[in-house]
Amino acid sequence: MPKSPITTHILDTSLGRPASGVDLVLERKNDGTWVQVGTGTTNADGRVTDLMRPGTLTAGVYRIEFHIAPYFAAQQRDSFYPEATIVFEVKAVDEHYHVPLLLNPFGYSTYRGS
């Protein structure tokens, strides 16, 4: 079964394991307004692979909003950022875009994965 053209993965770097149970929203910028195109919750492996239906990707600017405060609260861990937002641009609609989030309670980083 083909997977979503945009996928993500969260690794909690402070624990060295995937961050499961994190809700997120995928949006596309349309004439200056953000339009929701997908939602998901990270699985036990910290992944969301079904944000969009295959074949629905269009060029443009996208963002993923990760709702991370509940993840840390569930573990009774303090954190600084209630959300992490990644904005990126899709130019080639025939490519796969994997957008990982490396997360800890007081920082995060990202990169384009494969």
matplotlib code that plots the C-alpha trace (Angstrom):
import matplotlib.pyplot as plt

x = [0.0, 1.5, 2.2, 1.5, 3.7, 4.4, 5.4, 6.9, 8.7, 9.4, 12.4, 12.5, 16.3, 16.3, 15.1, 16.6, 13.2, 10.3, 7.6, 4.3, 0.9, 1.7, -1.1, -0.2, -1.8, -0.6, -1.5, -0.9, -0.7, -3.3, -3.5, -2.0, -4.3, -3.4, -5.7, -5.7, -4.8, -4.2, -4.0, -2.4, -1.1, 2.3, 2.3, 4.4, 7.4, 6.8, 5.7, 2.7, 2.6, -1.0, -1.2, -2.3, -3.7, -1.1, -1.4, -2.8, 0.4, 0.6, 3.5, 3.5, 4.3, 3.3, 3.6, 3.3, 2.2, 3.2, 1.2, 3.9, 2.8, 0.4, 3.2, 5.4, 2.5, 1.5, 5.0, 5.0, 8.0, 8.4, 8.9, 9.3, 7.6, 3.8, 4.0, 6.7, 6.0, 7.9, 7.3, 8.7, 8.3, 7.3, 8.6, 8.6, 5.3, 6.7, 9.1, 8.5, 8.9, 9.8, 9.9, 11.4, 11.3, 14.1, 12.6, 13.6, 11.8, 13.7, 14.6, 13.9, 15.4, 14.5, 15.8, 14.6, 14.7, 14.3]
y = [0.0, 3.4, 5.7, 9.4, 11.7, 13.6, 11.6, 12.4, 10.8, 12.1, 11.0, 12.1, 12.6, 13.1, 9.5, 8.0, 6.6, 7.4, 9.9, 8.1, 9.6, 13.1, 14.8, 16.8, 18.8, 19.2, 22.4, 23.9, 27.7, 28.8, 32.5, 33.5, 31.3, 27.9, 25.1, 21.7, 18.8, 16.1, 15.1, 12.3, 10.9, 9.3, 5.5, 3.4, 4.0, 7.8, 7.8, 9.1, 7.6, 8.4, 12.3, 12.5, 10.2, 9.2, 11.3, 14.4, 16.3, 19.7, 22.2, 24.8, 25.8, 23.3, 23.3, 20.6, 21.7, 19.2, 19.4, 18.4, 19.8, 16.9, 14.4, 15.8, 16.3, 12.7, 11.8, 14.4, 16.1, 19.9, 21.4, 24.8, 24.6, 23.7, 23.2, 22.8, 24.0, 23.1, 25.1, 23.6, 23.9, 21.2, 21.8, 18.3, 16.6, 13.2, 13.1, 11.8, 14.4, 12.9, 15.6, 14.3, 16.1, 15.6, 16.6, 17.2, 19.2, 22.4, 22.3, 20.7, 20.4, 19.0, 18.0, 16.6, 12.8, 10.0]
z = [0.0, -1.0, 1.9, 2.3, 0.3, 3.5, 6.6, 10.0, 12.9, 16.4, 18.5, 22.1, 22.2, 26.0, 26.4, 23.2, 22.1, 19.8, 21.1, 20.8, 21.2, 19.9, 17.9, 14.9, 12.1, 8.5, 6.7, 3.3, 2.7, 0.2, -0.7, 2.6, 4.7, 6.2, 5.2, 7.0, 4.7, 7.3, 11.0, 12.9, 16.1, 16.3, 16.7, 19.1, 16.8, 16.8, 13.2, 11.2, 7.7, 6.7, 6.7, 3.1, 0.5, -2.1, -5.3, -3.5, -3.0, -4.7, -4.8, -2.1, 1.4, 4.2, 7.9, 10.6, 14.0, 16.7, 19.9, 22.3, 25.7, 26.4, 25.5, 28.3, 30.7, 30.4, 31.6, 34.3, 32.7, 32.5, 29.0, 27.5, 24.2, 24.1, 20.3, 17.7, 14.2, 11.0, 7.8, 4.6, 0.8, -1.6, -5.1, -6.7, -6.2, -7.3, -4.4, -0.8, 2.0, 5.4, 8.1, 11.4, 14.7, 17.2, 20.5, 24.1, 26.8, 26.2, 22.5, 19.1, 15.7, 12.3, 8.9, 5.6, 6.0, 3.5]

ax = plt.figure().add_subplot(projection="3d")
ax.plot(x, y, z, "-o")
ax.set_aspect("equal")
plt.show()
